[in-house]
């Protein structure tokens, strides 16, 4: 089943986010190689594709996991959690409707 993982950044997380990004992206690449990643990306803190020093307010990942518990365990082990970028991560079951 698919799960939506929404991470919420702490204020002023940009420096920590940039430092943890390579490890975060490597984990996403593993999901992609396994054919389990639907999409992933950050939420800019301002209305711009390149928010510069404003940074990001969080991230969205939609991926396939065997269970909600497995998705939560994966999310909890994210480098953004370990480095304090995220203050909270929410994991919810997700049904993709479109595009088909």
C-alpha positions as CSV (number, residue, x, y, z in Angstrom):
1,X,0.0,0.0,0.0
2,X,1.0,3.6,-0.5
3,X,1.7,5.9,2.4
4,X,2.2,9.7,2.5
5,X,5.0,10.8,4.8
6,X,4.9,14.5,5.7
7,X,7.8,15.9,7.6
8,X,7.6,19.4,9.2
9,X,10.8,21.4,9.5
10,X,11.8,23.2,12.6
11,X,12.4,27.0,12.2
12,X,15.7,27.9,10.7
13,X,16.4,24.3,9.6
14,X,18.1,25.1,6.3
15,X,21.7,24.6,7.4
16,X,20.9,21.2,9.1
17,X,18.8,20.3,6.1
18,X,21.6,20.9,3.6
19,X,24.0,18.9,5.8
20,X,21.7,15.9,6.1
21,X,20.4,16.0,2.5
22,X,22.9,13.6,0.9
23,X,22.0,10.8,3.3
24,X,18.3,11.6,3.0
25,X,18.4,11.5,-0.8
26,X,20.3,8.2,-0.7
27,X,17.5,6.5,1.2
28,X,15.0,7.9,-1.3
29,X,17.1,6.5,-4.2
30,X,16.9,3.0,-2.6
31,X,13.1,3.3,-2.6
32,X,13.2,4.5,-6.2
33,X,15.5,1.6,-7.3
34,X,13.0,-0.8,-5.6
35,X,10.2,0.7,-7.6
36,X,8.4,1.9,-4.4
37,X,8.8,5.7,-4.6
38,X,6.0,7.6,-6.2
39,X,7.2,11.1,-5.5
40,X,9.3,13.1,-3.0
41,X,10.2,16.7,-2.5
42,X,10.3,19.7,-0.2
43,X,7.8,22.4,0.6
44,X,9.5,25.8,-0.1
45,X,8.9,28.2,2.8
46,X,8.0,31.0,0.4
47,X,6.1,31.0,-3.0
48,X,9.2,30.2,-5.1
49,X,10.8,27.1,-6.6
50,X,14.1,28.3,-5.2
51,X,13.4,29.8,-1.7
52,X,17.0,30.7,-1.1
53,X,17.7,31.5,2.6
54,X,14.0,31.2,3.4
55,X,14.5,27.5,3.2
56,X,11.8,24.9,3.4
57,X,8.9,24.2,5.7
58,X,8.9,20.4,5.3
59,X,8.8,17.5,2.8
60,X,6.4,15.1,1.2
61,X,7.2,11.5,0.3
62,X,4.7,9.1,-1.2
63,X,6.0,5.5,-1.3
64,X,4.9,1.9,-1.0
65,X,5.4,0.0,2.2
66,X,4.1,-3.3,3.6
67,X,2.3,-1.6,6.4
68,X,1.7,1.6,8.3
69,X,4.2,0.4,10.9
70,X,6.8,-0.2,8.3
71,X,6.3,3.3,6.8
72,X,6.5,4.9,10.2
73,X,9.7,3.0,11.1
74,X,11.2,4.1,7.8
75,X,10.2,7.7,8.4
76,X,11.5,7.7,12.0
77,X,14.9,6.6,10.7
78,X,15.2,9.4,8.2
79,X,18.4,11.5,8.5
80,X,16.3,14.6,8.7
81,X,14.8,13.3,11.9
82,X,18.2,12.3,13.4
83,X,19.7,15.7,12.6
84,X,16.7,17.7,14.0
85,X,15.5,19.1,10.7
86,X,12.0,17.7,11.3
87,X,10.1,18.5,14.4
88,X,7.3,16.1,13.4
89,X,6.6,13.4,10.9
90,X,3.1,12.3,10.0
91,X,2.5,9.0,8.2
92,X,-0.9,8.2,6.6
93,X,-2.2,5.6,4.2
94,X,-2.6,7.1,0.7
95,X,-4.8,6.0,-2.2
96,X,-3.5,7.4,-5.6
97,X,-6.5,8.3,-7.7
98,X,-4.9,10.3,-10.6
99,X,-3.1,10.1,-12.8
100,X,-4.1,6.5,-13.5
